[in-house]
Every structure is written in C-alpha cells, then in structure tokens.
Amino acid sequence: MMNRDDSLDDPEDVQHTPTERAAAAWRSTWVSVGVNLVLTITQVVVGVFAKSQGLIADGIHSLSDLVADFVVLLASHHSKKDADADHPYGHQRFETAASLVLGTLLLSVGIGMLWSAFRKLEAPETVQQVHIVALYVAGGALLAKELLFRYMLSVAKRVKSSMLVANAWHARSDAASSLVVGLGIIGNLAGYPIMDPIAALIVGFMVAKMGWGFGWDALHDLMDRAVNEQEVNAIRQTLLETPGVSNVHDVRTRKMGDMIVVDAHLEVDAAITVEAGHDIAVAAQQRVLQRHRVLNLMTHIDPWKRPDLDHSASADAAKP
C-alpha cells in the first residue's frame, strides 16, 4: 500500500511556491467540504431512521472530515506567509502542525467509535435489523469517498504537500470504512444483526490506527527529522557536481513542512581566495535550490585534503 511519503520524497522536484500550494489546498479542500457536508447529513439521518450503528459511525467520521478540512484551510492560509523576524525560515511548519491535528482528530474519533461499538456488543439483544436503504447510502458514500480520495491525492502529489496527502488519506479511510459498513449491513440484512456493530468496531480501529500514524509522523517532523537517504544522496550529488567543489561531507537535513533545510560542508582548494570559496558556495546553493525542494542551504567551507580545526576539535573531543 502507498504511504504518505511515497508521493513526496522524490530525489529532485520542481519547487512550488507557498502561494501555489495554498491555492491547491484551498480548491481541493473546498471540494472535500462540499462532499463531506452532503455525506454527513445523509449518513447520520438515514442511519438513525434505518437503525444502522455502522452508518451513523461512518457519518460521524465524515463529520470529522469537515473539521479536518477547516484545519487544512487555516494551515494553508498561514503556511503561505513570508518569512519574518520570528519565523526566519517561513511558516511551512504550519502544514506539519495541521497534519498532527488531523492525526489527533482521527485517533480521537476512532477511539470514540470503538467505545460505542463495544457497548453495543456487550448487549447484542439490543441490536436491531437495519433497513435496506442503509446499504444504498453506504454504497453511494463508498463511491463518493473513493473519487474524492483520488482527486485530492493527485493534487497533493502535484504540489508535494504532506498536509494534503494526510487529508487525502483521511478521505480514503472514509472509503474503506464505508466498504466495511456496507458489508456489516449486508450481514445484518442476511440475519446476523451483530454484524452491524462489528462493522462499526472495525471502522473505529481503522480510523484510530490511521490517526496514530499521521500524528506520530508529524510529531517526528516537528522534531527535525531528516529526509530519507535517497534524497540526501541526491542533494549531495548536486553539491559534488558544482564546479570547484572537490568533496562534500556532513550533509544534514531537517524537514520544514514539505520543504527541507540543509547544512553541508564543502571541501574546496585550500589555495584559493576567500572570495572564490564564497562564490563556489553560492553556486552550490543556487544549484540545490533549483533542483530540490530545499528552502535553505547553509554551507561551511573546508580546505580539500588539508586538516581543518572544526573536525580536529571533534576528533579530539571524542578521544577518551
């Protein structure tokens, strides 16, 4: 199964501006708002009258999507702001914070659904047979959510936004839950009433699991997690290909929303002037910013094949 990073961590990427990302988030999220508003009202109302706990649970899940959509809209508005004195690297981490909120929301909704389903399973005699109209609504919801997922994921992949990927997979979790609910309703109609709350239980577990995954990933990104080794190697190769750079070491990365902040040591000819070394560093920075989703590159110049004080000090400090 695809995960959220598969669509983002390409070795090279055409950089999208914060304005482009915000516009894409705005359009796709309002489409999601419209779909989820219709689904929430339909599923909850039909679920109540058709006596389907699974359909009601699915409707509550759709309601959580509405809340999540407005979180995305808020985050996209803030993330497009330019850098300022308090945020010298910009506001891209608003997207990561939004992913954390989405994950927490999913986890909370999932736990609530699990609790409700357990209460029904403790008293199976209270489970009633559902009306067949609930099956039609579950099927329609499944189709709508799958189409919404595919649309939102295509937008997220185009602009390389982990926040939009999180919201797209939120829609996919709804599609999967609608499938389970549909199967539960079929089992209930076939003479096994307990299948409906069992479906609600499975949906609750799926939602909680996905919420934990998104929240955990976002938390690590907020703690300056590095990008994957493939992307680090691609950035290192771009630096090595810069004229005047003889070697590269100590390439460190950390995520800043969907962008990357990079620190790197460049080894250059020890005999050149400070000005020439500076020009090489500027050229390396420009190449990396053009080829990769890098927000900023901080370089440190070292003499090629000569001892340098910062590494000598590190080596001395490591000695017992």
Buried (B, 14 or more C-beta within 10 A) or exposed (E): EEEBEEBBBBBEBEBBEBEBBBBBBBEBBEBBBEBBBBBBEBBBBBBEEBBBBBBBBBBBBBBBBBEBBEBBBBBBBBBBBEEEEEBEBBBBBBBBBBBBBBBBBBBBBBBBBBEBBEEBBEEEEEBEBBBEBBBBBBBBBBEBBBEBBEBBBEBBBBBBBBBBBBBBBBBBBBBBBBBBBBBBBBBBBEEBBBBBBBBBBBBBBBBBEBBBBBBEBBBEBBEEBBBBEEBBEBBBEBBBEBEBBBEBEEBEBBBBBBBBBBBBBBBBBBEBEEEEBBBBBEBBBEBBBEBBBBBBBEBBBBBBEEEBEEEEEEEEEEEE
